[in-house]
Amino acid sequence: MDIKEKKYYPIREVSQITGVRESVIRFWEQQFDELKPLKNRVGQRKYTKEDIDIILLIKKLLYEEEYKISGAQKKLKELLSSDDGGEQMQLFPMEEKLKLSKLKEIKKDIEELLFVLQA
């Protein structure tokens, strides 16, 4: 899907981009503190690329990694707080952050296993 470069995206477009229903996105706004789109004077939501990244990450955590809401909330906070020096997120880099987090966990497990084997 071609995504136009914009400052803000309406919920309908965000739903099409992410493959997540509008009602689900609104529900996630209530569950995840990190997902707080701006609202215009009449209350319409205005999502940024960062909001879209967060929605895609939540979707991955819930649907692919099979976290429950509470686990996804914790993991999302962990992933977003480990942001290196507050670098500006680009559209959809959360996939890479999730892979990096998983690799760090695997590395730690291997190091622990090596320690046990050397003892």
C-alpha positions, 0 to 999 in steps of 0.5 A, spaced: 500 500 500 502 506 498 502 511 504 502 518 502 507 522 506 503 527 511 504 530 518 497 527 520 493 521 518 485 521 520 483 514 523 480 511 517 487 512 513 490 509 519 486 503 519 487 502 512 495 502 513 495 498 519 489 493 518 486 494 524 479 496 525 477 503 527 474 501 533 480 497 535 484 503 535 480 507 539 480 501 544 487 501 544 488 508 546 484 507 552 489 501 554 496 504 552 498 511 555 503 511 549 497 512 544 495 518 544 493 522 538 492 529 537 484 531 536 482 537 532 477 542 535 471 538 533 474 532 536 477 528 530 483 524 531 489 526 528 495 521 528 502 522 526 507 517 523 509 515 530 502 513 532 502 509 526 508 505 529 505 504 536 499 501 533 503 496 528 507 494 534 501 493 539 498 489 533 504 485 533 505 484 540 497 482 541 496 478 535 503 475 533 507 475 539 500 473 543 501 478 549 495 479 553 493 487 554 497 487 560 503 484 558 503 488 551 503 494 555 509 492 559 513 490 553 511 497 549 513 501 555 520 497 555 521 497 547 519 505 547 524 507 553 530 503 550 529 508 545 537 510 543 538 517 545 530 519 543 532 518 536 526 520 531 522 514 529 521 513 522 515 510 519 514 502 521 521 502 524 518 498 530 519 491 527 526 493 527 526 495 535 522 488 536 527 484 533 533 487 536 529 486 543 529 479 541 536 478 539 538 481 546 534 476 550 537 471 545 544 473 546 543 474 554 540 466 554 546 464 550 551 468 555 548 464 561 548 458 557 556 459 556 557 461 563 553 454 566 557 450 561 564 453 563 563 452 570 
